[in-house]
Amino acid sequence: MALTKVKLAVLSFAFAFSNVDAYWRMSCSTVQTGRIDPVVSPGMVSSHVHKLVGASNINISSTYDTLRQASCTSCSVQADKSAYWTPLLYYQHADGTFEEVYAGGMAIYYLGRGNATTGATPFPPGFRMLSGDMSARSYDNTTLTYGNVRPVADRVSFACLDDQAMAEQPYMFRTSCKYGMRAQIHFQSCWNGRDLYRSDNSHVAYMSDIDNGECPPTHPVQLVHLFYEVLYSMDSVTQDGGRFVFAQGDPTGYGFHGDFINGWDQKTIKNATKECAFTDNDGDISDCPILAATNDDNAAWNCPEQPSIVEEPVSGRISKLPGCIKVDNGPANAPIGDMVCAAGVPQPSLRQPSKATGTATTTLLPTPGQSVNNWAYVGCATDSFSPRSLSGTMYTNSTGMTTESCQSFCLTNGYIYAGTENGQECWCDNTLNSASTLGQTDCDLNCAGNGYEKCGGAWRLSVWKSEVSQHLKRSTSGTTLSTVRLSARSTIGACTPITRGTQTSGPSSSKSSASSSSSSKASASSSKSSSSSSAPSSSPTGGSGGAVSLGCYSEATNQRALSGASYVDTTDMTNEACESYCKGKGFTYAGTEYSQECYCGNSFNAGSVGGQTGCTMACTGNKNEICGGPNRLTVWNVSGSGSGSSSSSSSTKASATSSPTSSPSGGAVSLGCYSEATNQRALSGASYVDTTGMTNEACESYCKGKGFTYAGTEYSQECYCGNSFNAGSVGGQTGCTMACTGNKNEICGGPNRLTVWSVSGSGSGSGSSSSTTSSAPSSPTGVGSYQLKGCYSEGTTGRALVSNSYVDTTGMTVESCIAFCQKSNYPYAGVEWSQECYCGTTISNGAAPASSSDCNMVCTGNSKEICGGSSRIDIYYNGS
C-alpha cells in the first residue's frame, strides 16, 4: 500500500475525528493527585506530580489485579478499573512560587481506528503503556511513524478555547484562553503481541497516521485506540507575569505525556471493543449496552478524590515544584538530572494504604421490608420541592452523611421516618407524604460518609422506618412547615441545616458552617424561621475559646492573604490548632487553607476578599471541620473581637420597619398591603424571585422597565407586576410583615400579602423618593463555550438533566453551575429554582422548551442573573 509523504501539519481535533464517529467516551473525575507513577516508577515515589483518574486504590505499586479490587472508579463505566494519568499543570508566579492550575478530570476516548479488517484487540490483563516524552522541550520532526508518514511528536496537541477558533499546535502556543486550554494526547495502537510492558515502551508503536492507518510488521496486533483530553481553567490562577509549567519542569508543553494501566473487566472490554468501538454511535455510552450496564453518571460523587498516598504539599501555592525538578526551557531535551532526585535525597513518607485506598466490598442495597438495626427499609421514594415527602426536619452533611447518622438524628428528634437524599441530606417525619411514590430504582448515590451505603439520589429518598416503639416526642411549637416556601436543598461543600420553620441542629459530626455563618445571604434566609436552634458547626471547642468566625476568604493577589507566621500539617491540621498557633504568636487572624495549611497575620493583604465560596476541604486532623480550600481560607479572629460571627452565635430574625422608606424612581406611590387574588396571582404580569437581594426599589424598577403600572413584593423575596388587580385581591390589609431579603429595613409583603406600589406615578397613598435604581436580572446568553438553549420545562418522567447536580442556597450563579458541569465534561448545564444546578449528556425525560418568562428566579449568588424558575430550567449547551 502506498503511504503519503511526511506530514508536518499540526494535529487538528476536527481532523482527528473526521473519519468516523465510531468510539465511546467516558468522563472521569480526579481520584488522586501526587507523585505516583506505577508504570515508570513502580514501588517508589515518582519524579513529578500527576493527576490521576480511574480506580480509587491507585498507588505506587498498582497492578491489574490490585486495580480490579478497587472499591470504585471515578470513570463513569464501573467495569473499568483502569488508571489514567497526566502531569499536573502549575503556574509559576513572578515571585518564583508555583500554583496548581485547576483541571477537574479527563475525557477518555476509546476509538475504533486502523486498517485491521477484523477489528481491534482489547487490552489484555497486565497491559500498560506510556505515550509522550517528559523530557521534550521542542518539536521533533525527525522521528517518524511507520512508513515515514508523520512526526511522532504530533501525538501531543493543545487547543486554546477562545472566541476566535485557532488551529491546534503540539505545544502551549497560547495560554491566555478565555474558555480554557485543552491538552490532548494519542496513544500507541500497535502491539507486538508478546510483552505486556517494556520499560523502553518498545512493546507498542503508533499507527502510521498516529490516530489511524497501518501498524508496522513488528507490531502486528491492532489495539483499540486510546485518546485523552484534559481541560485546564487558565483563569483559576491570578497571572502576574509568570508562566505555565508542567510538573516535570516543562514550560513548553512538548513534554506532555500520559500513562495507562489496564483494569478492565475482560468480558466487558472484549464485547465493547467488538460491538461498540467500530459502531457509529457518536460516543454515547447509552448506545452500547455492555457499557451502559455498569455506567454511573454519579461516579464523580460516588468515587471522590482520595488523599494522596505521598505525604507532601502539591497543590495550592507552594515554594517549589515537588521533587527535584528544575524548569528547563529547551530547546534541547531536559537532562535526566533536571527531573529526578539524586541518590540519597530524602523522599516524602507514604500514607498507609488503608487511608488512601479502598478494596472491593458489597454496597448495602437493602430490599423493602428488610430490617437493619431496628429500622425497616421502606424503599426508594420520589421527592419534590412541594410537597416534600418528609418535611418534619432535616440537616445536611456533605462529607459525613450515613444511613445510621440520619436514623439517629430523626429518632432523637422524635420522628419515626428517616430518609437520605442526594448523598448528603437527611429528612425526617412521622408520615410519608401520600404524593410520594415508592418502588423507584434510582436511589444510586453513595452516602457522603460511607461509600458502601446508598443515600438516595436526585429527588429520590432512601426511606427507613423505625421499629422502636418508644421514640421521643417532638415539639409542636413554631412555624408550620407548610408555610415555608424556600427550597430545603443544601449547599455542596457546606454542611448547614436549612431553615424550614421548626428546625433542629444536625449531629455533632456535621461539618463546618463557618463559610456561611457570616454571610448576609444566609441570615436573610434564616430570618424567615420563627423557631430555630443553632446549626452544626466545626468552630473550635477547645484551645482559643473566644475565636470569631470571619468566614471564607480568597487568597491575595500577589502574596499570601495572611503573611505572618505559617506552618503545614499534612495529617493533623485543625482550626483549633491553627488558632492556638497564631494567637500564641500574637497575631489577630488565623486562617486554614487546603485542608493542611495554617497562616497568621494582623491584616489582609491586597486582593483578599471575604464572603467567598470554595471553603470545602476537610481538615486533615478532623474530618468534621472545614480548613479552607484551593486558594480559599477559613478565617478566624483570635483576638476576641472583629467582624464576622462568633462560633457560638445563632441566627436571629431580621428587624424591619413598618413601612418602606424609599422607592427608586422618584414617582412611585405606595398603595399599602394587598391580599393575593382568589384563583390566581393578584398581579399576573411579569415576575421574578430573588432569595438574597430583593428590595422594593429593585421590584419597582423591574416592573416599570417592562411597562407595567403596579409592582408588588411578597414573601420577602418575590416581585410581581401587572396593570390591574385580579379578582379577590383587596387593599388595606394587615400581614405585610416580612423584611426584604436585600434590605432588612424594608417590608416586602408577607405570606399571601403584597406590598404594592404604583410605578406609573399615580394612585392613592404616600409617595417617597430615592435615586437608587436597579437593572432587571436576565439569563446570560452564554458563558465560555456554553450557550443558552433556552428555558425548558422539567421532564415529565424525571429530571431534564440527570447526570449530576448540586444546590447552593447562597452562592449559585450560572457561571459556577457551568464550571461544575464542565469539570466532568458534561455538555449540558442547567440552573433551576434560583439555587439548583444540573448536568447531563442529553436533555431527557420529555423536557420541552418553555416561555422565557417562566425562567424568572434570580440566582442566589448573583442578583443580576436568572437561574431558571419553578420547575423551569435554563439550559446551556457546549456544542464543542
C-alpha angles and dihedrals in degrees: 000000000000114000124207125247124269114300115212096173115117121257112268123203090216090051093046093057102031097092101065141347092223107128145085126237129206129194111222125186125207113280100175140358122204149085094309125136116148090176100058099019108028114184096008142074108277124237097250143015123276134189107225133198132184128040114046094222099055110148142154093282102039120152134176091266095050093046090053087059094058114127091228145342128235089220117092097242105072094198087069111081092165122134123231127182146169133183119280116251118227135186113227106213124215089257091058098254122127131227129190116248111224119251117162099205140292142289109228120202127197107194133189102227140145137061098278106129094203096056129247134311116241118236109273124228111281094023117142136163147170129221123197135026117264092200097055115116101166140031114283108208095169102065104078138185124251110305091019089270101144143343114279086225088077088078087087124061139165129209123199108208109211141132089278118058113239131192113253119250135198092244140041093282094163130015100177094089118157095207099029140275118271120208116201135187135183121210132216114274101186121084132189089226095232115064121061088199139354121191092232090050091237092134088080137044138188123256115254092262094032094232093040143000135071134339119231117251089247090062104035099160112096112215127195107271117253123206131174132203123191120184115205122200099222092187092058086091129052106245113218105171095295128114143243116258131181116230095259090061097267116146093172106058093228087110095057110133144167137212133206137191116185115238101157124139097250097225091051097048092044094053094039092052091049099042105029113021092071097034120102099238100132091243097292112152091204089065091060108069096195090056096037089058091073100024115132116190087190095058092119089060098035094049106034128182114289125218111264115260087220107079107219136100110265102154137057116030112337132175097232141005110277112259124018096308125156118194107241121193097194140170083183117061113273111260116245090244090066092057108037134052121252119245113283097027107136114249127212118264122258124240116236108268091233089067096048106031140051135215125216116272138156115275113229106255105165122194122231110277094023112135121219121175094339093312122109119213109236097185145250109315136188120248132194140187092252121048102020114217090226114021108162099101138320147186137190133223115181094191108026110034116136134164090247096051091050092049092050091048093051095045092048089053094050102261127127098198121070123182131181122206139177090010092280111047129092121199127187138191143139093242136033109236112253090230090067117096121213127204096064120152104206104080085122108137118109116236111261091232099039122034091195094064130068118230104190123270142242103331089345126115127205096215126204130180123209118240091196107113097204112057129162118270114242124224114257096200124109138045116338112249093230091069095057111094102179116107114256094216118128137231113254108235095027123077102206120143111239122237115254105158106272106034138178128198120254125248119297093255091069117124128250124294091188094113091059103030093087096043117116088208092060093047092049089056095045092051089077092070118088095192117036134150125203119289124242110275140186092209111141115278095191140024110036101030103187099049115146121214115233094180129227120343132188121233117261123264104250104007142015117306088230109031103178121093122339143174140179128228113183094188112026111030115143134163089246092055093048093047092049090049094050095041090050089055092051099252126144100216135044124191132184120205139183092004094284112043128092124197131183134196147144095232140014118257123232115293097024109124131184130218093057132148121224101077092124108126122109117234113257089232098044123025090197093065131071116232102186122269141238104333089346129108130203098219132203132183104226096183090078096247139069142085121315134060124298117243089244098047122113133206118272130194115265116248117231137186119246093245137024116263101202145036125190112235105040093244105065114123124208114234094181130227120343132187122234117261123263104249104008142014117307088230109031103178122093122338144174140179128227113183094188111024111034117140133162089246092056093048093047092049091048094051094042090050089056092050100252126144100217135044124191132184121206139182092005094283112044128092124196131184133196148145095231141014117257123232115293097024109124131184129219094056132148121225100077092125108126123110116234113255090231098044122025090198093065130071117231102187122269141237104334089345129110130204098218132203132182105226095183091078097251138087140080124300136056122308128216134187140222136157093225115120134182130198117225116259118248142182112262110244091221145352116202110311091343116097128194111257092183145254113321135187116241116261120277095226101027144334120328089228113031109170103085140342146176138182129225113186094188110024112033116141133163089246095053092048093050091047090052092052095040094055089064091042097247110160094209127059125176137184124206142170091015092279111043128095126195132185132196149159092231140004104266148186099033098303109166138188114277135188112292088229089066090067096071109132119115117235113255090229100043123032090197094062134072118227104191123274145246104329086340123112130198103219125205123193131203103211093185 
